[in-house]
Every structure is written in structure tokens, then in C-alpha cells.
Amino acid sequence: MKKNIFSVFFLFFFLMTVMQVSAQQKKPFKWSMAFQNVKTQEMMPVTKPVNAQTGEQFRLFICPAETIFCYVIAESSNGSDLSVIYADSLKSKDIWDFEIQLSLPRGSESLWVIASRDKLPSLDQKIAAMEPDPGSSQRRALMNEIFSLRSQVSKFKETPEKPVLMGGASRGSAKFDGWEFSGLDTYVKEIAIFH
């Protein structure tokens, strides 16, 4: 009987030690993002709405500290156009850039950036179901999935973004201001652009 109790305590202690070591070894999920007006080269905020003119071009830079899964989705001002700009993994330490051009009608466009340590199967399914010219039900299903992810990743759980200087591995030696995100395993960021 004493031998069984000792075995149970030993097993419990061993499992607790393994779980603590693995939790300590898991690196925080870090990535950085910057948003730039192509014409003026001005770095735009990602923490508040951006004021722009119709036709202006922007460049979104993303720099992961480790390989991440990234989704970049643009929603037009009237909600009738939804385009998936990127939906795949991004390798670590490189700076990835995506160009976005504002188009009519005027209003408020949204650029959704979803970064995750792990693949998001439900979001992948909604994206795979999108046709070249998606209907309203497909657009609604994709946006509902984004809103669902956003509600799961409550703003109250997020650590505040902090300013960071990003180097331009894909653009020579240029340096530019961005924002670093660290802590959660999934982030859903909306960049609102008024034009």
C-alpha cells in the first residue's frame, strides 16, 4: 500500500515538474507590424483610425520573431468587397510587406490582420470556401469568423502594443517605426482607414 502511495506521489511530482519546465521553455509569441503611406513615406498608427485619400497606397509590414500563421483581409467601405490579401505562414526574422490601395466608394475600409502561433483551421475553411467573386453569404461567414476570433481574444487579455524600430530586411537598410505585439498566441487587429 505504501509503495502504491509513493508511486502516485512520485508520478504526480514528475508530471508537475515536466509541465513547469515546458511552460518555462515556451517562448512568448512576438511579432511586429508597421503601416506606411507609400507616397509620403509617413508611418501611420495601427492603434487608431487612419485618415487618407481615395487612391492612396499603403504598405503593411509584418516581422515575426518566429514562424507564424498570418491572415491579411481587406474589407471595402460598403462591405460589398472582401479580399484575402494573404493567408499562409510567415517565416521568422524576415520583414514581409503587402501593398494596399484604397478604392471607391469613399468611407471607412478595414484591414484585418490576424497573427497566430498555430494554424486557424476554421478561418482557413472560410477562406477556402471564398470564390473569386464571393457572394454575400461567403463574405458574411468570413467576417463572422473574424469577429468570433476577435471576441475570443478579448482586448482585456492583450498586453499593450509597444513602439518598436523595425529594420527593413526586404527594403535594404531602411529603418521604420512599428508596433510590437507579445503575449497571446493569437491577435486580431483591425486597421480602420477613413477616406
WOTARA-V680418 format. One record per helix or strand of 3 or more residues. SS is the DSSP state (alpha for helix, beta for strand). FROM is the first residue (numbers start at 0). LEN is the number of residues. If there is no record, write none. Layout:
ss:SS from:FROM len:LEN
ss:SS from:FROM len:LEN
This chain:
ss:alpha from:1 len:24
ss:beta from:29 len:8
ss:beta from:56 len:8
ss:beta from:67 len:8
ss:beta from:81 len:9
ss:beta from:94 len:7
ss:beta from:107 len:9
ss:alpha from:120 len:8
ss:alpha from:135 len:17
ss:beta from:161 len:6
ss:beta from:174 len:8
ss:beta from:185 len:9
